[in-house]
């Protein structure tokens, strides 16, 4: 992918890449993502579904073709050409979203991590449901629904992520010690949350091609690894698909989940920091060319 437009060089000192480095990074990007994109496309052609990985391409609804299209990101130009991503071309309707996303990422980065949720959000999504209403009805549950309700009621639920909480059953919502909404998201999002760390991929692709392909791929890889643990800790039995359960209904399972959650938080930290830096650079440049002072 080659960016287009005339760069505002008075605003941004563009770095330059040689054509050979450019092509190498393009090729490396596609190869890096092939372990997920290739099987996904093959399943789609065959009309098959995957209980874990489809989420990465459906909930995170970024087309595979765009995911595979590498970008150097904002501030980089092909050495042999004059084209670049011009901040003046950034869509005006996206400036507010850019500022809000930066605020969310910074608030999350600056908050203490909570590692005590134990993945109960997936359990709360089936709490007190009937068999016909379970979201992943094609996947067997590890316990009968009454036993799932007992497990949920025996533990404290502390989900801080709005996009998980909104899928809780009505009966489960009062059991959560937090009540996340769109409006209080900046006050509640925290860096220990598996879904907040998965969403780094979403925030990266929301501003593509202005974000770099390397950052996008790294965020996607993290989201894929987290998704596996998210579903292994769920009430669903995915052992037949090669995903052994993390039994969060036991002390040993909760300890395993917390250790993995801490590891993901550490892995997410530099990705979040780099994403902030890339978006800050873009926001400052957009503000400069539009005479709008950044927040």
C-alpha positions, -999 to +999 in steps of 0.1 A: +000+000+000+014+034-010-002+065+007-014+092-016-017+130-014+007+159-012+024+160+022+022+191+043+060+191+047+059+223+066+040+206+093+055+171+094+091+161+086+084+129+067+108+100+070+117+081+038+118+044+031+136+029+001+115+008-023+133-024-013+125-018+025+090-008+016+084-041-003+101-062+023+078-047+051+047-052+029+056-089+023+065-095+060+032-080+071+012-105+050+032-134+061+029-124+097-009-124+095-013-155+072-017-180+101-051-163+109-062-148+076-055-179+055-075-204+075-103-178+080-107-173+043-106-210+036-134-216+062-154-188+048-152-203+013-162-237+027-191-222+047-175-233+080-174-214+113-148-213+141-160-207+177-129-188+188-114-170+158-144-158+139-148-132+165-116-115+153-132-110+119-168-104+128-170-085+160-138-067+149-153-061+115-122-050+096-121-066+062-093-091+057-081-074+025-076-042+045-059-060+073-034-075+049-027-041+032+004-028+049+009+009+056+040+027+069+017+049+089+016+086+091+049+105+086+066+080+063+071+084+026+085+063-002+120+075-009+116+075-047+083+094-046+066+125-032+033+110-020+024+108+017-005+107+040-014+144+042-028+156+075-050+180+056-067+151+040-077+135+073-115+134+074-129+163+094-157+140+107-131+118+122-112+144+142-135+142+172-133+104+173-095+107+171-094+130+201-118+108+221-098+076+213-066+093+225-084+103+257-095+068+263-061+052+256-044+077+279-069+072+307-066+035+304-028+037+304-027+059+335-051+037+356-041+008+379-048-026+365-074-049+380-066-086+377-095-100+397-124-103+372-116-140+363-134-138+330-169-139+345-183-117+318-189-147+295-207-165+323-228-134+330-238-134+293-256-168+298-267-163+334-303-174+340-308-179+302-328-207+286-310-232+264-325-216+232-311-182+240-274-190+246-253-169+223-230-197+211-257-223+209-237-245+186-210-250+213-218-272+243-217-257+278-194-272+304-222-271+330-260-272+330-274-237+331-285-239+368-249-248+378-236-219+358-260-196+377-247-210+410-210-204+399-219-168+389-237-161+422-208-175+442-183-150+429-180-112+428-183-098+393-162-067+385-164-062+348-153-027+338-157-029+301-188-015+285-187-036+254-187-068+275-212-055+301-238-046+275-241-083+266-248-093+302-283-108+307-307-084+325-305-107+356-267-105+357-263-067+354-272-059+390-246-085+402-218-065+386-202-041+411-197-016+383-222-003+358-203+006+327-219+029+301-208+047+270-207+079+291-185+066+319-161+046+298-132+070+302-136+066+340-137+028+341-115+014+313-084-002+329-053-019+315-059-053+332-091-059+312-087-085+285-112-068+263-096-034+267-064-049+255-080-067+226-095-034+216-061-020+209-065-038+175-098-020+170-084+015+178-054+008+154-076-002+125-101+026+131-074+050+120-057+030+093-039+037+071-026+065+094-015+038+119+015+016+110+011-019+097+035-033+122+015-018+151-017-032+135-003-067+132+011-067+168-023-056+181-040-083+161-017-110+174-024-099+209-062-099+203-060-134+189-040-147+219-064-130+243-095-143+225-082-179+230-079-173+268-112-154+269-131-184+255-111-211+274-122-193+306-158-192+295-186-216+304-183-232+269-167-265+263-142-259+235-120-290+242-132-305+210-118-276+191-084-279+208-089-253+236-088-268+271-108-250+297-094-227+323-117-236+352-123-203+368-148-219+391-118-233+410-090-216+429-065-232+406-083-220+375-086-184+388-049-184+396-041-195+360-065-169+346-050-141+366-014-150+356-024-150+319-043-117+324-012-101+340+009-113+311-015-098+286-015-065+304+023-063+302+023-073+265-004-046+258+015-018+276+040-010+248+014-015+221-009+010+238+020+034+243+030+032+206-006+036+195-009+068+216+023+081+201+012+075+166-022+090+171-008+120+190+015+127+161-014+125+137-037+146+159-011+174+163-005+175+126-042+176+118-047+204+144-019+224+128-032+223+093-068+230+104-058+257+129-074+237+156-056+236+189-054+200+202-069+191+235 
